[in-house]
Amino acid sequence: MIEFQNVYKSFKDKHVLEDINFTVNDGEFVCLIGPSGCGKTTALKMINRLIKPSQGTIYVNGKDISEENEIELRRHIGYVIQQTGLFPHMTVKENIELIPKLKNKNDRHLLEKVKDVLNMVGLDPDEYLDKYPVQMSGGQQQRVGVARAFASEPDIILMDEPFSALDPITRNQLQDELLTLQNSVQKTIVFVTHDMAEAIKLADRICIMSGGKIQQYDTPEQILKHPANDFVLNFVGKKRIWDSPELIKAADIMIDRPITCYDRLKCVKALNMMFNSSVDSLMVIDRQGHFKGVIHASDAADEKNKDEIVGHVMQKECITVSSQESIVDVLNITKEKNIYTIPVVDDGVLKGLITKSTLVTTLSKKYDESEGE
């Protein structure tokens, strides 16, 4: 775990970081992002003591790093930079095995580890082991840089805008490979970027900085839905949530207090409830709130059902969604099943209701926001 406590940094009279407090949990992927000069790279370089704080304390695995041997500290932290940082006079194999050799000169399985990390980043060891950096493209060099960071099996990996100089296609491929790699090895990664789309795609949590201060530190979903202030709103962009519609959940768009009734209610009374509430159906629940079915106005109004109770007439087989299913999932259901009234149910309990009206209202916001820009 990494923890910043009341960290400040000044260069002469310029305050670069002011009262920085945040924690990165074990196995978490955190992105630091903000405009140029916001202090994100300075904060990153403090973790491996390339830059020392003017005030405050940084802990790694519960230890104050100012009291640690900085060489040993760095040997246990992987580091990937924008320019790859590969030694031009060394082959790929020599670049990758450099730190592992410093940690264990007699590792008989080192070559196997080098081949493993190359395979993990999508490079064929037989083709690339003996190549020099100058013989490879920028994307291939960056893959080697990532492989080198993982080769020494560090608990923490720092990445300073590693993909920003690459073309969009290569950058997207490397982002996908990094996500796949992280899912399998679960390292603690701190990643600096200036690209909000990249941060949303990669991070478990995002730390947005400006003027040396943290403006918001939260999950991508919470930042997109609930920006902490105007700076975050403008930095992220009002329409950014529509770049990641999977983050819009059923819970965000549902009617959270739909009109309900019990299954013992007479159909004629249910029909009166619908008329008074201007709805064409009622959600049927028990006294514990468990979802039982839907009674439609057409069924309740049928002459043969006027003396029946709702439980005998209601539709029991209903398509439902959970509160955490995305608007993409909901729209797919409406298209495939041609239905627009969908109960939201968690663990059998009715949580809300999605209707055609709620979907239209939500989707219209996308275009309202674009017109306002």
Residue pairs with C-beta under 8 A, 6 or more apart in sequence:
1 23
1 24
1 25
1 26
1 59
1 60
1 61
1 62
1 188
2 23
2 24
2 47
2 58
2 59
2 60
2 156
2 188
2 190
3 22
3 23
3 24
3 58
3 59
4 20
4 21
4 22
4 23
4 43
4 46
4 56
4 58
5 21
5 56
5 57
5 58
5 59
6 19
6 20
6 21
6 55
6 56
6 57
7 17
7 19
7 20
7 21
7 43
7 46
7 53
7 55
7 56
7 57
7 58
8 15
8 17
8 18
8 19
8 20
8 53
8 54
8 55
8 56
9 15
9 16
9 17
9 39
9 42
9 46
9 51
9 53
9 54
9 212
10 16
10 54
15 212
16 39
16 42
16 212
17 39
17 42
17 43
17 53
17 212
18 211
18 212
18 213
19 56
19 213
20 39
20 43
20 56
20 212
20 213
20 214
21 214
22 207
22 214
22 217
24 30
24 188
24 190
25 188
26 155
26 188
27 186
27 187
27 188
28 188
28 189
28 204
28 205
29 182
29 189
29 191
29 202
29 203
29 204
29 205
30 189
30 190
30 191
30 203
30 204
30 205
30 206
30 207
31 191
31 192
31 193
31 198
31 199
31 202
31 203
31 205
31 206
31 207
32 40
32 41
32 43
32 44
32 190
32 191
32 192
32 193
32 207
32 209
33 40
33 192
33 193
33 194
33 195
33 196
33 199
33 206
33 207
33 208
33 209
34 40
34 194
34 208
34 209
34 210
34 215
34 235
35 194
35 210
35 235
36 194
38 209
38 210
38 211
38 212
39 209
39 211
39 212
40 192
40 207
40 209
41 160
41 161
41 192
42 51
43 209
44 158
44 160
44 190
44 192
45 51
45 158
45 160
46 52
46 53
46 58
47 58
47 60
47 65
47 77
47 156
47 158
47 190
48 70
48 73
48 74
48 77
48 79
48 158
49 65
49 66
49 68
49 70
49 73
49 74
52 66
57 64
57 66
58 64
58 65
58 66
59 65
60 68
60 73
60 77
60 156
61 155
65 73
75 99
75 102
75 103
75 152
76 152
76 154
76 155
76 156
77 154
77 155
77 156
77 157
77 158
78 148
78 149
78 150
78 152
78 154
78 156
78 157
78 158
78 187
79 85
79 149
79 157
79 158
79 159
79 160
80 142
80 145
80 146
80 148
80 149
80 157
80 158
80 159
80 160
80 162
81 145
81 159
81 160
81 161
81 162
82 160
82 161
82 162
82 164
82 165
83 165
84 133
84 138
84 141
84 142
84 144
84 145
85 145
86 95
86 133
86 141
86 144
86 145
86 148
87 94
87 95
87 98
87 133
88 132
88 133
88 134
89 132
90 98
90 132
91 129
91 130
91 131
91 132
92 118
92 123
92 128
92 129
92 130
92 131
92 132
92 133
92 136
92 144
93 111
93 114
93 129
93 130
95 133
95 144
95 148
96 114
96 117
96 118
96 144
96 147
96 148
96 151
97 110
97 111
97 113
97 114
97 151
98 148
99 148
99 151
99 152
100 107
100 110
100 113
100 151
100 152
100 153
101 107
101 110
103 152
104 110
107 113
113 151
114 125
114 129
114 147
114 151
115 125
115 129
117 147
117 148
117 150
117 151
118 124
118 125
118 128
118 129
118 144
118 147
119 125
120 147
120 150
120 177
120 181
120 184
121 143
121 144
121 146
121 147
121 177
121 181
122 143
122 173
122 177
123 140
123 143
123 144
123 147
128 136
128 140
128 144
133 141
133 144
136 144
137 170
138 165
138 166
138 170
139 166
139 167
139 170
139 173
139 174
142 162
142 163
142 166
142 174
143 174
143 177
145 162
146 162
146 174
146 177
146 178
146 181
149 157
149 159
150 157
150 181
150 185
150 187
154 187
155 187
155 188
156 187
156 188
156 189
156 190
157 187
157 188
157 189
157 190
158 189
158 190
158 191
159 189
159 190
159 191
159 192
160 192
161 192
161 193
161 194
162 174
162 191
163 170
163 171
163 174
163 175
163 198
164 171
164 193
164 194
164 195
166 174
171 198
175 198
175 201
175 202
178 202
179 201
179 202
182 189
191 199
191 202
191 203
193 199
193 202
196 235
196 236
196 237
196 240
197 243
199 206
199 220
200 206
200 220
200 224
200 240
200 243
200 244
203 220
204 219
205 217
205 218
205 219
205 220
206 216
206 217
206 218
206 219
206 220
206 223
207 214
207 216
207 217
208 214
208 215
208 216
208 217
208 223
208 231
208 232
208 235
208 236
209 215
210 231
210 235
215 228
215 229
215 231
215 232
215 235
216 223
216 227
216 228
216 229
216 232
218 226
218 228
220 244
220 247
221 247
223 232
223 236
224 236
224 240
224 241
224 244
224 247
225 241
225 247
225 248
225 252
227 233
227 236
238 369
238 372
238 373
239 366
239 369
239 370
239 373
241 247
241 248
242 366
245 326
245 327
245 328
246 326
246 327
246 328
247 326
248 326
248 327
248 362
249 323
249 324
249 325
249 326
249 327
250 321
250 322
250 323
250 324
250 325
250 326
250 327
250 329
250 330
250 344
250 352
250 354
251 323
251 324
251 344
251 351
251 352
252 327
252 362
253 327
253 330
253 354
253 358
253 359
253 361
253 362
254 323
254 344
254 351
254 352
254 353
254 354
254 358
255 352
255 353
255 354
255 355
255 358
256 351
256 352
257 352
258 283
258 343
258 350
258 352
258 353
259 273
259 274
259 277
259 279
259 282
259 283
260 282
260 283
260 284
260 285
260 350
261 269
261 270
261 273
261 282
261 283
261 284
261 285
261 295
261 310
262 284
262 285
262 286
262 287
262 310
263 284
263 286
263 292
263 293
263 309
263 310
263 311
263 314
264 309
264 310
264 311
265 309
265 310
266 307
266 308
266 309
266 310
267 295
267 299
267 300
267 305
267 306
267 307
267 308
267 309
267 310
267 313
268 300
268 306
268 307
270 282
270 295
270 300
270 310
271 297
271 300
271 301
273 282
274 280
274 281
274 282
274 297
274 300
280 296
280 297
280 298
281 294
281 295
281 296
281 297
281 341
282 294
282 295
282 310
283 291
283 294
283 343
283 350
283 353
284 291
284 292
284 293
284 294
284 295
284 310
284 311
284 314
285 291
285 292
285 350
286 292
288 349
289 349
289 350
290 348
290 349
290 350
291 318
291 320
291 343
291 345
291 348
291 349
291 350
292 311
292 314
292 316
293 314
293 315
293 316
293 317
293 318
294 314
294 315
294 318
294 341
294 343
295 310
295 313
295 314
295 315
296 315
299 305
299 313
299 314
299 315
300 310
300 313
302 313
305 312
305 313
318 343
319 333
319 337
319 339
319 342
320 342
320 343
320 344
320 345
321 329
321 330
321 333
321 342
321 343
321 344
321 345
321 354
322 344
322 345
322 346
323 344
323 346
323 351
323 352
327 359
327 362
330 342
330 354
330 359
331 359
333 339
333 342
334 340
334 342
334 359
340 355
340 356
340 359
341 353
341 354
341 355
341 356
342 353
342 354
342 355
343 350
343 352
343 353
343 354
344 350
344 351
344 352
344 353
344 354
345 351
